[in-house]
Amino acid sequence: MDFDFVCWSCGADCSVYGKPVGFWTERYQLPAEWECWNCDAINITPDDDD
């Protein structure tokens, strides 16, 4: 499943792939860091607040 985030550097919308975790795929594991497709800036995935 793809999750959308905004790059801190250029403001571009970026999609990050989350891998399903567990049998029912209710939760997804996102990478801690990802690279913006537009400006190549390294972004940090926000913490889950639940």
C-alpha positions in Angstrom: 0.0 0.0 0.0 1.3 3.5 -0.8 1.3 6.3 1.7 1.6 10.0 0.6 3.9 12.4 2.3 5.2 15.9 1.5 8.9 16.6 1.1 10.3 19.0 3.7 12.6 20.5 1.2 10.6 21.2 -2.0 7.0 20.5 -0.9 6.5 17.7 -3.6 4.0 15.0 -2.9 5.8 11.6 -2.6 4.4 8.1 -2.4 6.1 5.7 0.0 5.4 1.9 -0.1 4.4 0.3 3.1 4.9 -3.5 3.5 2.0 -5.4 5.1 2.8 -6.7 8.6 0.9 -9.7 9.9 -1.8 -11.9 8.5 -4.6 -9.5 8.2 -2.5 -6.6 6.7 -4.1 -4.0 9.0 -0.7 -2.6 9.8 2.1 -1.5 7.4 5.8 -1.1 7.9 7.2 2.1 6.4 10.9 2.8 5.8 12.5 5.2 8.4 13.9 7.4 5.6 12.9 7.9 2.0 14.3 10.0 -0.9 12.2 12.7 -2.6 11.6 11.9 -6.3 11.8 15.6 -7.2 14.8 17.1 -5.3 16.5 13.9 -3.9 16.3 15.2 -0.3 16.3 12.6 2.4 13.0 12.7 4.4 12.2 11.0 7.7 8.9 9.1 8.1 6.7 10.7 10.8 6.0 8.6 13.9 2.7 6.8 14.3 0.7 8.5 16.9 -1.8 5.8 17.8 
